[in-house]
Every structure is written in structure tokens, then in C-alpha cells.
């Protein structure tokens, strides 16, 4: 095909497309049926369903944030109670914690001694068995 033939086909196709578009806009638009009440009602119900879905999503987000606010408020109240403890109460709590730590330290020391003794005995028995 020659370039002139391709150009002529492209130009004629473009002109035909423009004419068809103008025909559709000016002529066929007059013969279209007006939108019926049923179509409008179905569009409206679809829009209402979508808006109710969006409202439910927003309510869910608000509830999540409200729960977070409640949790933060509880944390703030707990912090305020801790801050309001008197010096005597702080010392009493510290002494109680020190006592518990000492008990746990003694307990872990003796459990460590027992475990080490068991492994020592097992090692000695294994050495004696392998030497014999």
C-alpha cells in the first residue's frame, strides 16, 4: 500500500468517526427515552446502600478509637495513682520487692548448686565407666 492510500484511509476514517459522533449527539439524543422512575429509584437505593456501608465503617473506626481513648485514660489514671503514693508507701513497696528478690536469689543459688552437683556426679560416673 502506498503512503497516500493509507493517509486517505486515515483521513476518511477520522471524518466518518466525527460525523458519527455528531449524529449521535444531535440526532439520537432526541430519541432516547427519559430515565424512568424505577431506574432512578434503583440508583437511589444503591447510593443509600453505599452510604450506609460507609457510615458503618466510620462507626467501627470511631469505636476502635474510643476503646483506645479508654485504655489511655486507664493508663493515665494508673500513672496518677502511682505518682500520688506517699514516700512511706514507696519505701514499703521497695522493701517488699527487695525481700522477694533476696528469697528468689537464695532459691536460685541452691537450685544452681543442686543442678551443678548432679552434673558433677554424672560426669564422674561417666569418667569412671569410660576408664574401666
Backbone as CSV, one residue per row, in Angstrom:
resi,resn,N_x,N_y,N_z,CA_x,CA_y,CA_z,C_x,C_y,C_z
1,UNK,0.840,-1.187,0.000,0.000,0.000,0.000,0.872,1.233,0.000
2,UNK,0.396,2.213,-0.657,1.174,3.439,-0.725,0.821,4.338,0.454
3,UNK,1.688,5.252,0.707,1.514,6.179,1.819,0.292,7.060,1.581
4,UNK,0.024,7.421,0.343,-1.119,8.280,0.038,-2.426,7.550,0.295
5,UNK,-2.464,6.266,-0.018,-3.671,5.489,0.216,-3.931,5.347,1.721
6,UNK,-2.870,5.089,2.489,-3.002,4.952,3.946,-3.450,6.274,4.550
7,UNK,-2.902,7.370,4.076,-3.287,8.694,4.565,-4.742,8.974,4.237
8,UNK,-5.178,8.647,3.017,-6.568,8.884,2.618,-7.511,8.050,3.478
9,UNK,-7.149,6.779,3.744,-7.994,5.940,4.598,-8.063,6.490,6.027
10,UNK,-6.960,6.972,6.555,-6.939,7.523,7.904,-7.796,8.773,7.996
11,UNK,-7.688,9.627,6.996,-8.481,10.865,6.992,-9.958,10.548,6.855
12,UNK,-10.308,9.625,5.961,-11.726,9.285,5.782,-12.284,8.595,7.030
13,UNK,-11.484,7.781,7.686,-11.926,7.153,8.932,-12.155,8.182,10.021
14,UNK,-11.278,9.165,10.115,-11.437,10.222,11.106,-12.688,11.035,10.846
15,UNK,-12.917,11.375,9.577,-14.116,12.151,9.226,-15.378,11.349,9.533
16,UNK,-15.375,10.057,9.208,-16.535,9.214,9.490,-16.780,9.130,10.995
17,UNK,-15.726,9.053,11.797,-15.875,8.999,13.246,-16.463,10.288,13.780
18,UNK,-16.004,11.417,13.279,-16.528,12.717,13.716,-17.993,12.850,13.347
19,UNK,-18.356,12.450,12.115,-19.757,12.537,11.662,-20.643,11.649,12.523
20,UNK,-20.190,10.428,12.839,-20.988,9.517,13.663,-21.169,10.074,15.071
21,UNK,-20.129,10.699,15.608,-20.245,11.286,16.944,-21.236,12.435,16.946
22,UNK,-21.144,13.311,15.942,-22.089,14.427,15.858,-23.517,13.932,15.657
23,UNK,-23.700,12.885,14.856,-25.026,12.302,14.626,-25.591,11.773,15.944
24,UNK,-24.745,11.104,16.708,-25.200,10.538,17.986,-25.570,11.644,18.960
25,UNK,-24.765,12.710,19.009,-25.024,13.784,19.964,-26.278,14.557,19.601
26,UNK,-26.458,14.910,18.343,-27.552,15.793,17.984,-28.835,15.081,17.571
27,UNK,-28.744,13.937,16.945,-29.940,13.286,16.415,-30.468,12.210,17.352
28,UNK,-29.618,11.281,17.732,-30.086,10.156,18.530,-30.428,10.562,19.963
29,UNK,-29.871,11.665,20.435,-30.162,12.117,21.785,-31.642,12.470,21.931
30,UNK,-32.250,12.918,20.861,-33.666,13.281,20.914,-34.560,12.061,21.078
31,UNK,-34.107,10.904,20.585,-34.949,9.712,20.597,-34.715,8.807,21.818
32,UNK,-33.826,9.192,22.660,-33.607,8.408,23.866,-34.796,8.557,24.788
33,UNK,-35.063,7.456,25.500,-36.153,7.506,26.471,-35.688,8.249,27.711
34,UNK,-36.601,8.973,28.298,-36.215,9.624,29.553,-36.026,8.569,30.647
35,UNK,-35.256,8.914,31.629,-34.981,7.981,32.703,-36.265,7.706,33.477
36,UNK,-36.523,6.432,33.697,-37.777,6.060,34.360,-37.629,6.203,35.867
37,UNK,-38.774,6.199,36.519,-38.803,6.302,37.970,-38.129,5.084,38.604
38,UNK,-38.319,3.914,38.016,-37.709,2.699,38.555,-36.185,2.769,38.491
39,UNK,-35.666,3.300,37.389,-34.211,3.444,37.269,-33.671,4.410,38.328
40,UNK,-34.369,5.503,38.499,-33.934,6.481,39.481,-34.001,5.909,40.898
41,UNK,-35.075,5.122,41.172,-35.207,4.513,42.500,-34.086,3.503,42.731
42,UNK,-33.757,2.707,41.723,-32.680,1.722,41.897,-31.336,2.420,42.099
43,UNK,-31.098,3.521,41.381,-29.861,4.275,41.593,-29.817,4.849,43.005
44,UNK,-30.957,5.357,43.457,-31.029,5.932,44.794,-30.809,4.868,45.859
45,UNK,-31.410,3.694,45.687,-31.228,2.634,46.681,-29.772,2.162,46.706
46,UNK,-29.139,2.099,45.551,-27.713,1.742,45.510,-26.863,2.765,46.245
47,UNK,-27.178,4.038,46.028,-26.424,5.088,46.715,-26.660,5.027,48.217
48,UNK,-27.886,4.725,48.636,-28.190,4.614,50.064,-27.459,3.430,50.690
49,UNK,-27.396,2.303,49.974,-26.670,1.145,50.490,-25.184,1.475,50.665
50,UNK,-24.632,2.149,49.689,-23.217,2.524,49.759,-22.969,3.481,50.924
51,UNK,-23.861,4.462,51.089,-23.670,5.409,52.189,-23.839,4.728,53.543
52,UNK,-24.763,3.766,53.660,-24.916,3.060,54.937,-23.693,2.194,55.224
53,UNK,-23.086,1.620,54.191,-21.863,0.850,54.382,-20.742,1.757,54.878
54,UNK,-20.638,2.946,54.277,-19.600,3.884,54.693,-19.834,4.366,56.126
55,UNK,-21.099,4.591,56.488,-21.408,5.012,57.850,-21.019,3.916,58.841
56,UNK,-21.282,2.649,58.486,-20.902,1.531,59.368,-19.387,1.468,59.533
57,UNK,-18.640,1.704,58.456,-17.180,1.709,58.553,-16.700,2.827,59.470
58,UNK,-17.296,4.001,59.330,-16.910,5.143,60.166,-17.237,4.848,61.628
59,UNK,-18.402,4.242,61.889,-18.761,3.890,63.261,-17.767,2.896,63.848
60,UNK,-17.332,1.935,63.050,-16.332,0.979,63.513,-15.030,1.670,63.883
61,UNK,-14.589,2.592,63.049,-13.369,3.338,63.340,-13.524,4.161,64.616
62,UNK,-14.691,4.770,64.792,-14.931,5.574,65.986,-14.900,4.691,67.226
63,UNK,-15.485,3.499,67.155,-15.470,2.589,68.303,-14.049,2.150,68.638
64,UNK,-13.243,1.874,67.612,-11.849,1.499,67.861,-11.103,2.635,68.557
65,UNK,-11.312,3.839,68.088,-10.620,4.976,68.681,-11.131,5.252,70.092
66,UNK,-12.427,5.030,70.306,-12.984,5.208,71.647,-12.361,4.206,72.621
67,UNK,-12.167,2.954,72.159,-11.524,1.943,73.004,-10.091,2.360,73.326
68,UNK,-9.402,2.911,72.345,-8.035,3.375,72.579,-8.018,4.522,73.581
69,UNK,-8.973,5.433,73.460,-9.058,6.553,74.397,-9.316,6.036,75.809
70,UNK,-10.204,5.047,75.934,-10.496,4.471,77.245,-9.245,3.830,77.842
71,UNK,-8.522,3.092,77.030,-7.297,2.450,77.503,-6.262,3.487,77.934
72,UNK,-6.131,4.550,77.146,-5.183,5.606,77.508,-5.613,6.305,78.793
73,UNK,-6.921,6.481,78.962,-7.425,7.107,80.185,-7.115,6.231,81.399
74,UNK,-7.271,4.913,81.248,-6.940,4.000,82.349,-5.450,4.057,82.674
75,UNK,-4.616,4.119,81.635,-3.172,4.232,81.858,-2.837,5.533,82.593
76,UNK,-3.505,6.617,82.198,-3.254,7.903,82.848,-3.700,7.857,84.303
77,UNK,-4.838,7.229,84.588,-5.307,7.102,85.977,-4.322,6.274,86.800
78,UNK,-3.841,5.177,86.229,-2.866,4.330,86.924,-1.599,5.122,87.224
79,UNK,-1.164,5.902,86.257,0.027,6.718,86.455,-0.201,7.733,87.570
80,UNK,-1.384,8.353,87.589,-1.687,9.332,88.629,-1.680,8.686,90.009
81,UNK,-2.210,7.464,90.119,-2.196,6.769,91.409,-0.766,6.470,91.849
82,UNK,0.064,6.055,90.887,1.464,5.786,91.237,2.181,7.051,91.690
83,UNK,1.890,8.141,91.033,2.538,9.405,91.384,2.066,9.881,92.754
84,UNK,0.819,9.587,93.081,0.270,10.101,94.337,0.657,9.271,95.560
85,UNK,1.387,8.174,95.380,1.831,7.388,96.530,2.739,8.240,97.426
86,UNK,2.578,8.097,98.715,3.424,8.834,99.652,4.788,8.165,99.732
87,UNK,5.727,8.885,100.282,7.092,8.377,100.385,7.138,7.095,101.216
88,UNK,6.345,7.035,102.265,6.331,5.842,103.105,5.840,4.627,102.324
89,UNK,4.826,4.843,101.523,4.297,3.744,100.715,5.335,3.282,99.700
90,UNK,6.060,4.224,99.125,7.103,3.881,98.158,8.180,3.047,98.837
91,UNK,8.594,3.440,100.029,9.614,2.695,100.745,9.119,1.299,101.113
92,UNK,7.841,1.188,101.511,7.284,-0.116,101.858,7.289,-1.039,100.642
93,UNK,6.888,-0.518,99.506,6.880,-1.318,98.275,8.300,-1.725,97.908
94,UNK,9.255,-0.815,98.058,10.647,-1.122,97.732,11.188,-2.211,98.654
95,UNK,10.882,-2.128,99.952,11.351,-3.155,100.878,10.740,-4.510,100.545
96,UNK,9.472,-4.521,100.202,8.810,-5.773,99.832,9.468,-6.391,98.601
97,UNK,9.769,-5.568,97.620,10.433,-6.056,96.417,11.837,-6.575,96.730
98,UNK,12.566,-5.873,97.599,13.912,-6.331,97.960,13.842,-7.688,98.639
99,UNK,12.875,-7.856,99.544,12.733,-9.142,100.226,12.431,-10.268,99.250
100,UNK,11.536,-10.020,98.315,11.211,-11.038,97.317,12.426,-11.365,96.463
101,UNK,13.191,-10.360,96.100,14.391,-10.593,95.292,15.415,-11.411,96.067
102,UNK,15.565,-11.151,97.368,16.507,-11.937,98.180,16.070,-13.392,98.230
103,UNK,14.775,-13.629,98.472,14.273,-15.008,98.523,14.544,-15.723,97.205
104,UNK,14.234,-15.036,96.116,14.441,-15.639,94.797,15.922,-15.889,94.549
105,UNK,16.794,-14.986,95.010,18.239,-15.158,94.836,18.741,-16.384,95.587
106,UNK,18.272,-16.551,96.835,18.674,-17.735,97.599,18.167,-19.008,96.942
107,UNK,16.926,-18.975,96.515,16.328,-20.153,95.888,17.086,-20.524,94.612
108,UNK,17.399,-19.535,93.779,18.110,-19.833,92.535,19.539,-20.284,92.829
109,UNK,20.166,-19.768,93.898,21.516,-20.202,94.256,21.519,-21.684,94.606
110,UNK,20.599,-22.107,95.483,20.583,-23.501,95.907,20.157,-24.429,94.773
111,UNK,19.240,-23.982,93.926,18.869,-24.832,92.785,20.052,-24.970,91.831
112,UNK,20.840,-23.917,91.672,22.045,-23.992,90.840,23.069,-24.937,91.420
113,UNK,23.233,-24.904,92.752,24.183,-25.813,93.412,23.762,-27.259,93.187
114,UNK,22.470,-27.544,93.347,21.979,-28.916,93.180,22.186,-29.402,91.745
115,UNK,21.836,-28.561,90.781,21.994,-28.945,89.370,23.464,-29.180,89.051
116,UNK,24.341,-28.304,89.528,25.775,-28.479,89.277,26.297,-29.758,89.917
117,UNK,25.837,-30.089,91.139,26.268,-31.306,91.819,25.829,-32.541,91.036
118,UNK,24.588,-32.510,90.503,24.091,-33.651,89.714,24.962,-33.848,88.476
119,UNK,25.270,-32.771,87.774,26.107,-32.905,86.589,27.532,-33.341,86.951
120,UNK,28.031,-32.881,88.091,29.346,-33.314,88.541,29.351,-34.822,88.770
121,UNK,28.312,-35.322,89.458,28.230,-36.766,89.721,28.109,-37.564,88.426
122,UNK,27.282,-37.074,87.509,27.139,-37.760,86.215,28.460,-37.769,85.452
123,UNK,29.188,-36.674,85.493,30.485,-36.614,84.817,31.483,-37.566,85.440
124,UNK,31.486,-37.633,86.789,32.406,-38.549,87.471,32.064,-39.991,87.140
125,UNK,30.772,-40.356,87.149,30.351,-41.712,86.802,30.710,-42.054,85.360
126,UNK,30.518,-41.123,84.466,30.848,-41.359,83.066,32.349,-41.545,82.895
127,UNK,33.144,-40.740,83.596,34.602,-40.902,83.523,35.026,-42.252,84.049
128,UNK,34.469,-42.670,85.173,34.795,-43.958,85.780,34.381,-45.090,84.832
129,UNK,33.192,-44.965,84.187,32.705,-46.007,83.283,33.595,-46.103,82.052
130,UNK,33.986,-44.968,81.476,34.832,-44.980,80.279,36.252,-45.442,80.598
131,UNK,36.739,-45.211,81.807,38.085,-45.620,82.188,38.131,-47.121,82.433
132,UNK,37.030,-47.717,82.832,37.029,-49.141,83.160,36.916,-50.023,81.944
